[in-house]
Each structure stands twice: as structure tokens, then as C-alpha cells.
Amino acid sequence: MGKFFRKIFIILVILSLLPGYFLFKWAFRPSKELKVLILDKTVPSYDRINHRSFNWILTHDKYVKGDKKRYNYRKDYYGFFPLRPERKKEYKIKRIRLSRVISLADSFDMTYFTDTYGVFFNDWYKGMSRTRRSRKIYGGLNNNDYLFLKEMNDRGKLIISEFNTLIFPTDPLERTKVEDLLGIRWTEWIGKYFSSLDSTKNPELPVWILGKYREQYQKPWNFKKGGIILVNQNDRVIVLEDERDLDFDVPYIYSTNLGREKYGLPYRVPFPYWFEIIESRNNKVVANFKIHVSEIGDSILAANAIPNVFPAVVEGPAAHPHYYLAGNFASNPVYMRTAYFQKYDDFSRMIGLSLLSKKRYFYWHFYQPLMSGILQQYYDGLQAKK
């Protein structure tokens, strides 16, 4: 028994020393200067969840600003800034101004539009229903944002944008210009998986969608299982319920050969966030969404001209590098402190879906390796030009 306890003691000592070792390894990695303009207009709380996970990658991979300092997810972005104390409900907005479009495009190496939806009254003021639509305080992609994207594109600088760039409350004119710039088209349908469609048990179900459904079909909302809700620009609602309309209740992302070979992405991952149905014109497809419908579900989609397979990630040409992520990819719950430990990402990918939530599984197995791969390849290209 003495030998057994000695072995256990040695193992425990090694495990206790590992965090310090990986922190030491991270600290002595060389920094990489990459000037990134992050735009996040949807910041109704202090956690900055819609761009924090991207900052985790910047920190973990040792990317720094032009002044050699690390990126701070609390202040190094453009968009909506909640101010303290919270009870005063004060905020400031850092905008891309027309007078600075050219200088910003000259100054930054790349940009990432993580979320342009914005902040609405029911998000900002407590006591109001967060599931009902309300008046906008700030949000939507505007003409200055588009002009900045165009200037970045003209200079051959990297653009990454994702879900909410094209949809409400962005004006249709700005949407069309961005679509033409990036070579994509939004079909005006969005969707999301919900683990439960039971309105008495799931408070995350948007009340306005339930109301539109009752108005549209003239019948009550009686769904109980999990499933997918699809909504179009004109508020038409389609519900695909598990076991009846779906073979799998959650949509999956399937990586193409390009995605697997160039970025090391897995064959497939579940995707539990909001997504949009887009078409790609002259881009390469890195990954596709697939909604696994039954025969009944397939007939519902066909009747509404909705495909069950559509692009999830598209990649633009090398001369004008851009990526469009047709889902709410950046909104992931991560702990910034873990970014300072070398190999923490590899450790997290060792954990299977049975031990991780679908959101965390998606982050570690798809989003993080995709973004790390994009940044590293783009950074290497910049270094090669010097």
C-alpha cells in the first residue's frame, strides 16, 4: 500500500505543477503584432460575450497591438460600451466615422465584425421583457461601416464578418452592398435550435415569434420537444419539431475537404446558435450547415424553397481575403484567464461532447481552430511580404 500511495502522491504533484509549467511556456512564446479592428455593437452587459471568445484566441496565440500591448476585450473594440455604475444605465458609443474611414483602413491589418445587431431598450433596461421586440438604441451595419469594409477589401486586407451583419436592423441597401462586396446573398431566412420548444418550460423562446406563429397559423403553440425555429424577413415562422420533422433536433456543421485540410476542422459538429441561410457566389466553401429533416420536414422546407444544406463558412479569394460565418459563431462562454496557459485549447479538445455543452464543444472543436488557423495563415502572409 505504501508504494501505491507514493505513486498517487507523485501523480498529484505532477498534476499540480502542470498549470505553472504551461503558464511558463505561454509567457515565453514570442508575441506577434497584428492590428485588429473589432466591431461589436451588441454589448448589453459587461461580459462582452459577442467578442470575448475571439479575444481569448488573440491572447492565447500572443497577438498584440501596434504598441505591443495585449488586446483587452473590455476596451479594444468599436461599438457599444456599457458604463459603470450599472444602475445609472449610461453608455458610450465608439463609431467608425466617415472622416476616419481611410485612416482606419490604412492603420489596421484586419477587421472582424463580430455582431452588428445592436442594443435595444428591452436588453438595456431591467424590468422589461427581453424576449419582446422593442425600440433600437444603437445597431445595424451603416454606410460608414460598409465604406470601411470596402477600403479594407480594396487594400487586400483580411475581413471577417458573421451573423447579424446582413439581417435586421441593417438597412436593405447596406445589406445589398455588403453582399456584393463579399460575394454572398442572404435568402432572408434565419433559424435557431432550441432544446425545448415548450413555452412553459423554456424562457429563452422569443415571445414575439410565438405571437407571429399564432397569428400566422390561427392555432396555439403546442410544441413540447426540441427543434428548430425558422423565421424570414417578413416574420413568417416555420417550426421543425424533433422526431416528427427532424431526424436530429440540432443542426450540424460539416467541414468540406478545404476546411479539414487547411484548418484541421472536424468532420462535423453540432451548432446550437442562431444561423442564417445564405448562398455563396464566387467563394470557396469551408463548411456547410445541414438540417437533418425527415420526409415531413423535407416537404415543409421544399414548400418554402428552403434548402437543408447551405454554407456555414465561406472564404474569399487570396487577393481580397474575407470570411463570412453564417452563424452566431463568436458568442461563446469562455474564461479569459485560461488563455494564458499553453495547450489549454488542446486539452479542451480532448474532452468529448458527452462532457461539454454543445456550445463549448462547438467553440473548442470548430471556432477556435478555425480562427487560429485563419489568423496564423494571414499573419504568415504579412510577414512574408515584409
C-alpha positions as a printed NumPy array, in Angstrom:
array([[  0.   ,   0.   ,   0.   ],
       [  2.946,   2.299,   0.655],
       [  4.087,   2.089,  -2.975],
       [  0.552,   2.711,  -4.181],
       [  0.188,   5.912,  -2.132],
       [  3.642,   7.097,  -3.247],
       [  2.576,   6.728,  -6.883],
       [ -0.632,   8.62 ,  -6.184],
       [  1.362,  11.343,  -4.433],
       [  3.778,  11.666,  -7.365],
       [  0.883,  11.887,  -9.827],
       [ -0.802,  14.594,  -7.745],
       [  2.454,  16.582,  -7.525],
       [  2.889,  16.397, -11.303],
       [ -0.698,  17.489, -11.887],
       [ -0.287,  20.418,  -9.51 ],
       [  2.845,  21.571, -11.34 ],
       [  1.366,  21.329, -14.852],
       [ -0.559,  24.656, -14.759],
       [  2.601,  26.52 , -13.768],
       [  4.569,  24.772, -16.499],
       [  2.048,  25.682, -19.223],
       [  1.799,  29.256, -17.928],
       [  5.607,  29.475, -18.124],
       [  5.547,  28.067, -21.688],
       [  2.929,  30.64 , -22.765],
       [  4.79 ,  33.543, -21.157],
       [  7.958,  32.845, -23.149],
       [  6.264,  32.458, -26.526],
       [  7.156,  35.317, -28.896],
       [  4.466,  37.937, -29.459],
       [  3.023,  38.6  , -32.916],
       [  1.986,  42.116, -33.885],
       [ -1.36 ,  42.175, -35.694],
       [ -3.51 ,  45.296, -35.7  ],
       [ -7.152,  44.18 , -35.487],
       [-10.253,  46.383, -35.53 ],
       [-13.077,  44.541, -33.76 ],
       [-16.618,  45.839, -34.198],
       [-19.264,  44.689, -31.698],
       [-22.469,  46.71 , -31.467],
       [-24.273,  44.129, -29.301],
       [-22.904,  44.681, -25.807],
       [-25.897,  44.938, -23.438],
       [-23.832,  43.727, -20.452],
       [-20.289,  43.892, -19.122],
       [-19.281,  40.364, -20.154],
       [-18.839,  41.315, -23.856],
       [-19.733,  37.757, -24.79 ],
       [-20.065,  38.506, -28.511],
       [-16.376,  39.221, -28.953],
       [-14.714,  37.952, -25.771],
       [-14.1  ,  34.478, -27.204],
       [-12.228,  35.996, -30.151],
       [-10.092,  37.973, -27.702],
       [ -9.324,  34.676, -25.953],
       [ -7.734,  33.494, -29.2  ],
       [ -5.805,  36.743, -29.669],
       [ -4.438,  36.449, -26.139],
       [ -3.724,  32.719, -26.245],
       [ -1.936,  32.959, -29.606],
       [  0.072,  36.004, -28.363],
       [ -1.184,  38.582, -30.872],
       [ -0.521,  42.141, -29.736],
       [ -1.455,  45.642, -30.855],
       [  0.814,  48.137, -32.576],
       [  2.007,  49.374, -29.172],
       [  2.995,  45.775, -28.248],
       [  0.282,  45.55 , -25.596],
       [ -2.185,  42.683, -25.379],
       [ -5.747,  43.15 , -26.555],
       [ -8.24 ,  43.994, -23.814],
       [-11.734,  42.686, -24.549],
       [-13.246,  45.387, -22.322],
       [-11.979,  48.353, -24.334],
       [-10.218,  47.352, -27.577],
       [-13.204,  47.367, -29.891],
       [-15.632,  49.674, -31.683],
       [-19.311,  49.638, -30.789],
       [-21.426,  49.875, -27.642],
       [-19.762,  50.395, -24.234],
       [-21.798,  49.989, -21.023],
       [-20.517,  52.324, -18.312],
       [-20.386,  51.8  , -14.574],
       [-22.177,  52.042, -12.242],
       [-24.778,  49.789, -13.83 ],
       [-27.716,  51.433, -12.041],
       [-27.208,  54.683, -13.962],
       [-27.662,  52.913, -17.328],
       [-25.107,  55.138, -19.026],
       [-23.166,  54.142, -22.094],
       [-20.881,  55.459, -24.818],
       [-20.586,  54.513, -28.479],
       [-17.341,  54.281, -30.411],
       [-18.265,  54.602, -34.086],
       [-16.457,  54.227, -37.374],
       [-16.725,  57.823, -38.539],
       [-16.682,  58.856, -42.175],
       [-13.749,  61.196, -41.644],
       [-11.641,  58.294, -40.331],
       [-12.549,  55.516, -42.78 ],
       [ -9.393,  55.952, -44.878],
       [ -7.025,  56.329, -41.924],
       [ -8.509,  53.291, -40.16 ],
       [ -8.168,  51.165, -43.279],
       [ -4.543,  52.275, -43.561],
       [ -3.82 ,  51.649, -39.863],
       [ -5.325,  48.204, -39.285],
       [ -4.184,  44.867, -40.725],
       [ -7.602,  43.231, -40.489],
       [-11.109,  43.648, -39.13 ],
       [-13.681,  41.38 , -37.533],
       [-17.351,  42.395, -37.383],
       [-18.482,  40.065, -34.606],
       [-22.016,  41.428, -34.125],
       [-23.878,  44.413, -35.596],
       [-27.37 ,  43.665, -34.227],
       [-27.083,  46.338, -31.548],
       [-28.707,  47.115, -28.234],
       [-32.458,  47.597, -27.749],
       [-34.462,  49.014, -24.88 ],
       [-35.546,  45.611, -23.604],
       [-31.88 ,  44.486, -23.482],
       [-30.658,  47.584, -21.706],
       [-33.316,  48.482, -19.158],
       [-34.121,  45.985, -16.458],
       [-37.719,  45.042, -15.771],
       [-38.637,  44.872, -19.458],
       [-39.252,  41.591, -21.289],
       [-36.083,  40.533, -23.085],
       [-37.999,  38.261, -25.429],
       [-40.143,  41.02 , -26.967],
       [-39.105,  43.404, -29.713],
       [-38.506,  46.967, -28.711],
       [-37.035,  50.231, -29.982],
       [-33.381,  50.28 , -31.022],
       [-30.863,  52.291, -29.031],
       [-27.969,  51.579, -31.388],
       [-27.233,  48.955, -34.006],
       [-27.271,  47.736, -37.575],
       [-24.494,  47.999, -40.137],
       [-24.409,  51.514, -41.601],
       [-22.815,  53.173, -44.62 ],
       [-19.639,  54.143, -42.764],
       [-19.17 ,  50.512, -41.734],
       [-19.625,  49.414, -45.343],
       [-17.171,  52.026, -46.639],
       [-14.589,  50.82 , -44.132],
       [-15.084,  47.212, -45.29 ],
       [-14.709,  48.329, -48.903],
       [-11.485,  50.193, -48.155],
       [-10.104,  47.142, -46.352],
       [-11.115,  44.946, -49.28 ],
       [ -9.526,  47.331, -51.804],
       [ -6.26 ,  47.106, -49.863],
       [ -6.358,  43.303, -49.813],
       [ -6.659,  43.226, -46.019],
       [ -8.44 ,  40.474, -44.119],
       [-12.161,  40.851, -43.38 ],
       [-14.076,  38.502, -41.106],
       [-17.788,  39.052, -40.555],
       [-20.612,  36.923, -39.312],
       [-24.285,  36.523, -38.479],
       [-26.183,  39.794, -37.914],
       [-24.076,  41.676, -40.458],
       [-26.798,  41.29 , -43.097],
       [-30.033,  40.946, -41.153],
       [-32.267,  43.263, -39.122],
       [-31.707,  46.07 , -38.213],
       [-29.244,  46.607, -41.093],
       [-30.831,  48.647, -43.889],
       [-31.535,  46.635, -47.09 ],
       [-29.36 ,  48.989, -49.163],
       [-26.32 ,  48.463, -46.924],
       [-27.012,  44.746, -46.87 ],
       [-27.012,  44.557, -50.66 ],
       [-23.728,  46.473, -50.883],
       [-22.058,  44.145, -48.375],
       [-23.442,  41.1  , -50.19 ],
       [-21.929,  42.356, -53.458],
       [-18.63 ,  43.106, -51.729],
       [-18.346,  39.659, -50.12 ],
       [-19.94 ,  37.606, -52.887],
       [-22.795,  36.184, -50.826],
       [-26.581,  36.532, -50.697],
       [-28.854,  36.19 , -47.706],
       [-32.05 ,  34.295, -48.528],
       [-33.878,  36.272, -45.795],
       [-34.234,  33.196, -43.557],
       [-32.663,  32.736, -40.127],
       [-33.051,  29.923, -37.641],
       [-32.087,  28.527, -34.265],
       [-32.135,  25.25 , -32.413],
       [-33.956,  25.162, -29.068],
       [-33.512,  22.222, -26.709],
       [-37.172,  22.636, -25.746],
       [-39.973,  24.265, -27.733],
       [-42.259,  24.123, -24.691],
       [-43.124,  27.763, -23.949],
       [-43.99 ,  26.906, -20.33 ],
       [-40.506,  25.483, -19.688],
       [-38.126,  27.432, -21.911],
       [-37.92 ,  31.179, -21.123],
       [-35.45 ,  31.7  , -23.997],
       [-38.17 ,  31.253, -26.616],
       [-38.819,  34.703, -28.143],
       [-42.368,  35.742, -27.251],
       [-42.779,  37.692, -30.491],
       [-42.117,  34.523, -32.509],
       [-44.814,  32.659, -30.588],
       [-47.206,  35.507, -31.287],
       [-46.374,  35.542, -35.005],
       [-46.904,  31.78 , -35.164],
       [-50.383,  32.003, -33.604],
       [-51.268,  34.883, -35.914],
       [-49.98 ,  33.066, -38.993],
       [-51.491,  29.614, -38.385],
       [-54.506,  30.577, -36.274],
       [-53.747,  27.913, -33.702],
       [-51.971,  27.708, -30.329],
       [-48.292,  26.944, -29.811],
       [-48.396,  23.336, -28.576],
       [-44.828,  22.152, -29.19 ],
       [-43.167,  20.169, -26.397],
       [-39.991,  18.591, -27.782],
       [-36.794,  20.205, -29.021],
       [-36.453,  21.547, -32.531],
       [-35.577,  24.354, -34.912],
       [-37.427,  27.619, -35.468],
       [-37.007,  29.331, -38.846],
       [-38.067,  32.959, -39.377],
       [-37.852,  35.041, -42.528],
       [-37.528,  38.781, -43.11 ],
       [-41.321,  39.145, -43.256],
       [-41.741,  37.352, -39.892],
       [-43.044,  34.131, -41.419],
       [-42.435,  31.351, -38.875],
       [-41.706,  27.669, -39.54 ],
       [-41.238,  25.142, -36.741],
       [-39.404,  21.856, -37.263],
       [-40.007,  19.618, -34.254],
       [-37.798,  16.719, -33.274],
       [-38.994,  13.168, -34.039],
       [-41.703,  14.409, -36.397],
       [-39.962,  16.867, -38.736],
       [-36.338,  16.183, -37.79 ],
       [-34.094,  13.142, -37.539],
       [-31.677,  15.199, -35.379],
       [-33.062,  18.177, -33.491],
       [-29.848,  20.257, -33.689],
       [-28.292,  21.463, -36.981],
       [-24.797,  20.187, -37.759],
       [-21.857,  21.862, -39.454],
       [-19.995,  19.62 , -41.895],
       [-16.488,  20.678, -42.903],
       [-15.506,  20.379, -46.556],
       [-12.183,  18.927, -47.665],
       [-10.857,  22.503, -47.7  ],
       [-11.923,  23.055, -44.087],
       [-10.447,  19.786, -42.859],
       [ -7.145,  20.038, -44.748],
       [ -6.446,  23.78 , -44.432],
       [ -7.752,  24.422, -40.898],
       [ -7.817,  20.969, -39.31 ],
       [-11.558,  21.143, -38.7  ],
       [-13.515,  18.067, -37.615],
       [-15.872,  16.288, -39.99 ],
       [-18.935,  17.571, -38.145],
       [-20.02 ,  19.45 , -35.02 ],
       [-23.458,  20.353, -33.61 ],
       [-24.379,  24.038, -33.826],
       [-26.853,  25.335, -31.18 ],
       [-26.831,  29.077, -32.024],
       [-28.684,  31.364, -34.422],
       [-27.763,  30.82 , -38.07 ],
       [-28.728,  32.367, -41.395],
       [-29.343,  30.712, -44.726],
       [-27.061,  32.217, -47.36 ],
       [-25.904,  31.494, -50.891],
       [-22.277,  31.812, -51.997],
       [-21.416,  33.3  , -55.374],
       [-17.678,  33.148, -56.065],
       [-16.258,  31.986, -52.74 ],
       [-14.824,  28.713, -51.516],
       [-16.992,  26.855, -49.011],
       [-15.103,  25.865, -45.858],
       [-18.095,  24.235, -44.144],
       [-21.833,  23.698, -44.642],
       [-24.838,  23.632, -42.362],
       [-27.146,  20.64 , -42.613],
       [-30.614,  20.351, -41.114],
       [-31.405,  16.64 , -40.815],
       [-35.061,  16.585, -41.807],
       [-37.472,  13.687, -42.016],
       [-39.754,  13.226, -45.036],
       [-42.312,  15.52 , -43.4  ],
       [-39.676,  18.135, -42.608],
       [-38.263,  17.922, -46.121],
       [-41.687,  18.68 , -47.598],
       [-42.033,  21.709, -45.291],
       [-38.674,  23.09 , -46.41 ],
       [-39.411,  22.393, -50.07 ],
       [-42.757,  24.193, -49.858],
       [-40.909,  27.291, -48.642],
       [-37.938,  26.964, -51.043],
       [-35.533,  26.446, -48.119],
       [-32.519,  24.146, -48.611],
       [-31.495,  21.765, -45.855],
       [-27.803,  22.177, -46.781],
       [-26.27 ,  25.663, -47.108],
       [-22.914,  27.407, -46.484],
       [-21.746,  27.924, -42.906],
       [-18.288,  29.379, -43.635],
       [-17.129,  30.835, -46.941],
       [-13.642,  32.026, -47.877],
       [-12.891,  34.735, -50.417],
       [-10.031,  34.865, -52.948],
       [ -6.444,  35.341, -51.806],
       [ -6.167,  38.8  , -53.361],
       [ -9.134,  40.014, -51.313],
       [ -9.215,  37.721, -48.266],
       [-12.529,  37.595, -46.438],
       [-14.519,  35.077, -44.47 ],
       [-18.22 ,  35.081, -43.771],
       [-19.547,  32.985, -40.885],
       [-23.269,  32.393, -41.379],
       [-23.999,  31.873, -37.705],
       [-23.522,  33.429, -34.291],
       [-20.048,  31.889, -34.05 ],
       [-18.275,  34.367, -31.766],
       [-20.826,  34.263, -28.931],
       [-19.195,  31.646, -26.726],
       [-18.781,  31.366, -22.952],
       [-15.042,  31.252, -22.279],
       [-12.894,  32.2  , -19.277],
       [-10.221,  34.706, -20.216],
       [ -7.806,  33.523, -17.51 ],
       [ -7.377,  30.186, -19.271],
       [ -5.94 ,  31.971, -22.327],
       [ -2.586,  32.297, -20.534],
       [ -1.955,  28.55 , -20.411],
       [ -0.163,  26.905, -23.311],
       [ -2.002,  23.853, -24.73 ],
       [ -5.238,  24.701, -22.946],
       [ -7.001,  24.513, -26.314],
       [ -5.61 ,  21.05 , -26.997],
       [ -6.697,  19.894, -23.545],
       [-10.225,  21.227, -24.13 ],
       [-10.485,  19.411, -27.463],
       [ -9.682,  16.134, -25.729],
       [-12.978,  16.418, -23.841],
       [-15.879,  14.838, -25.697],
       [-19.392,  16.099, -26.366],
       [-20.741,  13.985, -23.51 ],
       [-18.813,  16.129, -21.003],
       [-19.145,  19.517, -22.731],
       [-22.247,  21.507, -23.587],
       [-22.929,  21.837, -27.314],
       [-21.824,  25.492, -27.122],
       [-18.468,  24.718, -25.561],
       [-17.941,  21.739, -27.849],
       [-18.514,  23.957, -30.892],
       [-16.054,  26.525, -29.594],
       [-13.14 ,  24.182, -28.91 ],
       [-13.636,  21.817, -31.825],
       [-14.584,  24.273, -34.577],
       [-14.487,  28.018, -33.899],
       [-11.172,  28.187, -32.052],
       [ -9.147,  26.067, -34.521],
       [-10.79 ,  27.855, -37.463],
       [ -9.979,  31.34 , -36.175],
       [ -6.489,  30.391, -35.024],
       [ -5.812,  28.927, -38.449],
       [ -7.123,  31.986, -40.303],
       [ -5.089,  34.38 , -38.146],
       [ -1.872,  32.362, -38.361],
       [ -2.027,  31.946, -42.131],
       [ -2.815,  35.622, -42.635],
       [ -0.053,  36.689, -40.238],
       [  2.441,  34.446, -42.036],
       [  1.44 ,  36.075, -45.315],
       [  2.015,  39.542, -43.9  ],
       [  5.445,  38.524, -42.612],
       [  6.374,  37.083, -45.989],
       [  5.645,  40.448, -47.644],
       [  7.996,  42.334, -45.345]])
